[in-house]
């Protein structure tokens, strides 16, 4: 490896790892895309090494595809692999994991990534893992300075999923699905440095994974203001509220928002727009049916970013009902679009929203209903929230700042590993 002095005088050669980086759902694909773009704009060279679904990257970042069996592909889910595919031990492990109701992708991606980097170890100055926390990092970090981003500890997701499961068999299925967490805990403890996105996330990771807090850099996510911005010429609809997550996972708290909509509808007009598509016969659809609010709820399906900002422009308020968020990109994106935000205090959401929105306790439909009514009934109050949220994003939540702080964390790990090599 070149000396620290030489490295700090030239652009870094960065390898970003993403075990799955779906560009259309979840935050991991967005994190990879936005961070890689900002790193390239700072002058660094970036390879994104990803399993499917692959991210969409902006010009300048290079995508390295690591194919897998891709057994969760919605166009061909849980397909039966060909015999030839199963001759690869990694593929066989992946298929066996899925067949026994597990989620093996972080585990198997790690071995594919380690194999890729072993052949190119002199190509990179630093490897940055995006929450796979896979065993493959154990060998990678011996060859190249390595660190990881942990957005939040998935143990929180597991606890809520198991607690919400209606019967023992479902609880056992959830425990099996989240069995990769034992690996993530072990790997997190041996990494020299970890990036996380909020003070709350650091506290939770330290407690859940038993990691020393001194090994963290807290680097908030940025908001892509090139994609999320106020749209002029579109009038806000007085009784229209928007939520950007249609997930059936209890963690996202959508059922509490549906309960709040039913309560509001008993007193006044209200309409809920849900960006996304619900699971057929999932808990969200069942709750809508049981509450009798079907005519008041519209699902957009998958939409483009341009349509996304138009939906925000038409909304009188955006609601983030999550039980827990390690950061809370939907809150920041709504504020960037100039929409008044109503959010729970779940996880790090207060760090994102600050005093620029209304904060209510998680899992409290009555508090959500009262907050929504206060925005719908008082336009001047809504306007002040809109302006405050927009200013907060522009001042505190940019991807340039996130990339600059991330590069500082890279140099810290590079210097640390070089120092260990001299002893």
N, C-alpha and C positions, 0 to 999 in steps of 0.2 A: 504494500500500500504506500502511495506517496506520502511525504511528510505533511504535517498539519499546515505548515506555512504555505506550501505549494497548493494545497487544497483550498485554503481560504482566499487565495488570489485568483482562482478560476471558478467558473460555474460548476456546481455539483452535478454528479451523475446519480440520479435518484431512481430507485425502484419502488413503486407503490404497489402493494399487494391487496387484492380484493377477492375474497373467495366467491362472492356473487355480488354483482354491481348493477342490479336492475335499474335502468334509467327512468322507469315509469312508476315505480312504487317503492316505498321505503326510503330512508335517508342515505343509505350507503352509496348508491350510485351517484346521488347528487354530491356527496362529500368528495368522492373520487374525482368527479368531473370538475367541480369548482376549485378544489385545491390544486389539481394538476394544471389547470389553466393559469391560476395565479402564480404558481411556481415557475411556469414557462415564461410568464410576463416579467418575472424577476430575473430572467436570463439563465435559468437552470435547465438541464436536460432531464426529461422525465419519461420513463417507461412505466406503463400501467400493466401489471401482470394480473390477469383476471380469469376466473372460471365463469361459465355461463350462469345466468344471463349477463352478457357483456355490457359495459357502460358505453354511453355516447360521450366522446371526447371532443374537445375543441382543437383547432389547428395548433400544432406544435407538440402536443403530447402523443407518444407512440403507444398503441395498444398491442400487447402480446397476449394472444388467446391461448389459454390452457384448457383444451376440451376435456369434458368429463362425460359420464353417461347421461347427465342432465335429466334425471328421472322425475324432476318436478316441473318439467316444461309443460305449460298449460295446453300446448297444442298436441302433446302426446304424453300425458302423465302416466307414470308408473309402467312404462313400456317394458316388455320382456327383452333384455339385451340379447344380442347374438352371441353364439358360442365363442366366436373369434374375439369379441370384446372382453369376455370374461377370462381370457388367458392372461390378461394384465392383472397382477395381484391387487393393484390399487382399484381397478374397476370392480373386481370381484368383491373387495371389501366394501365398496360403495353400494353395490347391489344388495349384499347381505344386510347392511345397515338399514337400508330403506325397506327391505322385505320384513324386517323385524320391528318396524314402526319407529326407527330412530331417525336422526338427522345427521348423516355422516359427512356432509359436504365440507365443513371446516377441517375435519380430520384428514380426509383424502386430498383436499386441495393443498394442504401443507406438504405432503410428500411430492406432489407434482411440482409445487413451487421450489422446493429444495432441490429437486432434480434439475429444474431449469437453471437455478442460480449457480449450482455447482459447476455447470459448464461455462458460466459467464461471470465468475466471481470477480474478475479484474475489470469488469465493465461498470461496476457500481461503486460509489463512495458510501452509500447508505441504503438500507432497506427499511421501508416504512410499511408495517402491516396495518390493515384496517379491520381490526376486531375479529380476525379469524382465530388468533391466539392458539395456533395449531402446533403440534409437536414438531413439524418441519422447521419451525423457527429455532429449535434447539441446535440444529446443525447449521442453519443459515447464519446465526449470530457468531459462530466460531470462524466464519469466513469473511463476513462483511458486518460493519457496525449496524446494529438493528434496534429499532424501537417500534412501538405499536400505539395506535389510537384505540382507546376503549370509550365508546360513546356513553354507555352505562352498563352496569353489571346485569347480564341476562338472568341472573338469579332472581331479580325482581319480577321479570316476566314469568318465570317458572312459578314463583310463589303465588302470584295472582291467578295464573292459569289453573294451577292445582286447586287453589281455594275456591275457584268458581266452577270447577267440574261437578256435575250433578250427582255422580255416583262413583263407586270405587273403581270400576273398570276404566272409566274416563280419566280418573286421577292417575291410574297406573300408566295409561297411554301417554299422558302429559309428562310424567316422570321419565318414561322411556325416551320421548322426543328430546327432552332437554338433557339427556345423559352426556352430551358433549361438554357440559359445563365443568365436569371434573378435570378434563384436559385444560380448559381455559384458565381455571384457577391455578393449576400447576405451572403453566407457561407464564402467566402474568407475574408470578413470584420470582422468576429467574431472569426476566428481561431487565436490562440496565436502566431503561427509561420508558415512561409511559406518558402519552399525551391524552388528556381528557378535556371536555368542553365546558365544564362548569365546576364551581366549588362543591355543589351538591353531588355531582357525579364522582368527584374525587373522594369525598367522604364515604359514599356508598361503596365504591370499589375497594377502598381500604378496609372497610368493615366486612364486606362480603367475600373478598378474595384474599384478605390478610396481606396487603401490600404496604410497604413503608411509604408514608405520604411524601417523604423527601425525594422520591424517585419520579415525581410528577411535574409536568408543565401543564398549566391550565390555559388552553387556547380556545376561546369561543369560536364557533362556526361563524362564517360570514353569510351574508344574504346576497344573492346574485341580483343586484339592482338593474342589470341588463335584461333580466327576464321578469322581474317583479317590480312594478312601478305604477304610479297612478295613471289611469287612462282618462283623458279629457273627452268631453262631449257625450258621456254616458251618464244618465241620471240614476241616482240611487233609488231603489224601490223601497218604500217606507217600511214595509213589514217583512222584508226578505233577509234571512240570515243564512250564513254559509258555514259549512264544516268541511275540511279537506281530507278527512280520513273515513273511509267506509268499512274499515277492518272489523271483522267479527271477534277480534281478540279483546278480552275484558280490559286489558291494559289501556286501550284507547278511550274507554268510557263513553262510547257513542250511545249506549242504551240510556244513560242518565240524561243525555241531551234530548233523546226522544221523549222521555218522561216529562222533561221541562217543556217541550213543545206542546205536549198534550195538555199540560196545566195552563199554559199561556192561551191556547186555543179556546179554552172554556170561557175566556174573558175578552179576547180581542182577536183580530186577524193576524195570522203569522204564516210564513211559508219557509220551509227548510230546504236548502239546496245542499246535497251531499256529493262532493266530487269523488267519483269512483263508482264501483259496481259491487253490490253486496253478494255474499254467498247465497246461492239458492237454498232456501229453507234454513238458513243460518239464524243465529240468535237475533241479529238486527232485523231481518225480515219478519221473524216471529213476533218481536216486540212491536213493530209497526202495526202488524195485524191485530195483536191483542189490544193495543191502545185505540184502534180505529182511526188512525191518522194518515192512512195511505194517501188520500187526496192532497195532504199538506206537505208531503215529502217527495222530492224529485232527485233521482240519481242521474248524474251526468254521464256515467261511463268514463272511459279514458278520453282525455281532452288535451289539446295542444297548449303550450305555454301562452300563446296569444289569446286563446279562448279562456284560459285560466284567469288572466288579468282582467278580461272583460267580465267574467263572473264576479270577481272581487269588486269591480267598479259598480256593479248593479246591487251589491249587497249593502244593507244598512249596518250589518255587524258580522264579524267573524268570531266563531266560537271554537275554543280548544278545550274539549272536555276530558282530556287524558287523566288517568289515575296517576301516571308517572311518565316523565320524559327526562332523559339525560341532558337534553338541550331544549328542543322545541322549535324546529325550523318552521312549521306552519304558523306559529305566532309571529316570527320575524318576517316571513313572507307577506302575511296579511298587513303588518305595519308598514312594510315597504310599499304596499299598494295604497296606503292611506285609508285603510279600513279600520274602524274602531274595533278593538280586540277585547273579548271576554274570555278569560282563561282560568283554569284551576291553578292551585298552588302545588300541583303534583310535581315532585322532583325539582328540576332546575327551571321550570317555567317562570317563576318570579324573577330570576336573574336575567331572563330574556326580555320580559315585558316591563319590568321595573314599575315606575309610576305612570307609565304611558297607556295602561289598560286597566280593566276591572279584574281583580283577582278574587276567586271564591274557592272554598274547600273542595277537594276532589270527592267524587261519589256523592254529590249533594244536588239532586235535581231541583229542589226548591230554591237553593241559592242561585243556581244557573237561571232559573225562570225569573227571579227577581232582577238579576243583573241584565238579562236580555230586555226585560220590560223597561228598565231605566234608560237604556240606550234608544229603544224604539220610541219611547214617549217624550224624550227630551233631545230634540235635534241639536241644540246648541252644545249640550254636554257631549253628544256624539262627535260634533265637529272638533271640539278641543281634544278629545281622545285621538281622533284621526291625525291631527297635526302633531301631537306629542309622539305618537308611535313612529311617524315618518321621520321626525328629527332624530329619534333614538337610533334608528337603523343607520341613518347616514353618518352619525357621529361615532357609533360604537361597534357596529357589526358589519365590517367589510372583509372581503376575502383577501385583499392586499395585506391588511394587518395580520390576518390569520396565517398567510403564507410566510410573512417576514418572521413571525414568532416561531413558526414551524421550522424554518431554516436555522434559527438560533438553537432549537432543540437538536437538530441534526448535528451541528458542530459540537454541541456538548457531548453527544454520544461518540462522535468520531474522536474527539480529544481523549475521552475516557478510555476508549479501547486502545488508542495508540499508547497512552500512559501505562496501561496494563501490559502491553507488549514489551515495554522497555524494562519492566521489573523482573 
